[in-house]
């Protein structure tokens, strides 16, 4: 009798396993993609510049260091297009008097640049 039980157990186990699997995409719920956040000056870059570059009277409107006022969109865009701001940040030369920007933060700035400096 014991010899007959083992094949039956294997048969029922196989049926159970097969019945639990599905190769149909109809019964699968899609995993939603996280909503992509478009990197723009207004929703991303302005906060980075405000908290790292215009503090301590570095690149503010009252006494802009190196003549670079980063309190406006035009000033920030010009700083990256014409004054090598990204190179200064990546080299660690900027921002002064604070810690270097994280790779994640630098990548946000690069995404903004790649997005044609969208306001």
N, C-alpha and C positions, 0 to 999 in steps of 0.2 A: 504494500500500500504506500509506503514512503517513497518508493521509486516513482509512482504515478503523481504524487503531490508536487514534486519539484518542477516537472514540466508545466503543470497547471499554474503554479505560482509565477513562473517565468512568462507564461502566456498572458496572464492577467496584468502583470507588471508592464509588459510590452504594450498591451492595449491601453493601459492607463497613460503611459508616457506619450504614445502616439496621439491619443485623444486630447492631450493638453497642448500640443504644439500646433502651430498654424503657419502655413506658408502663404496665406492670403493677405495681401496688403489692405483688403477691405476692412478687416477687423482690427487693424492697428491704428491707434490714434497718432496723428503727427505730433512731433515735438516742436512747439513753437520756437521760432528764432527770436532771440532777444531783440528788442527794438533797437535798431542802430541809431546812435546819436551822431548826427552830423556835426563835425567840428567846425565851428564858425568863430569869428572874433567875439561876437556878442555872447554866445552861450559857453565858451570855453576859454579862449585866449585872453580876453580882457581880465578875467579873475586871476589868471596866472601872472600877467604883467602887473596888475594892481598890487598883488600881495608880494611880489618879488623885485620889481623894478622901479616903481614910483614911490616906494617907502623910503624913509630916511633922506628925503630930498635928493635922491639920485637923478632920476629921469622924470621929475615932475615939471610942472609949468613954471614954477617960480625960479628955479635955477637948474635947468637941465644939464646934467653932466655930459660932456663932450658935445654939447649943443643938441642933444637928442631928447626931445620931449615925447614921452610915451604915455601921455594921458588921453590921447585921441586915437581913433582908428587909423587915421591918415599917418600919424606919427609912428605908430607901431608897425604898420605895413611898410612904411619907408625905412624904418630901422632894419627890418628883415630883408627888404629888397636891395637897399643901397648901402647899408652900414655894417653888414656882416654880423648882425645880432645872433643868428643861429650859431655861427662859428665861435663867437665869444661865449655863448652858453655851453656849447659842447666841449669846449676846451677847459671849462671851469673858471674862466676869467670873470664871467658874469653869472649870476649876480654877485656883487661885492657885499661884504659885511653880512652874509648869510650863507647857509649851506647850498651846495650845488643842487640844481634841479634834478629830480629823479628821471630815470630813463622813460618812465611812463609819461611824465609831464613833457619831456622833450619830444616824445613821439606824438603827443597831441599837437604840439606846435608844428611838427613836420607834416602832420595830416592837414592842418590848416593851410600850410604853404602849398601842399599838393592839391588842395581844394581851391587853389587860385585866390587865396587870401579872402575868402568869403566873409562878408560883414555879418 
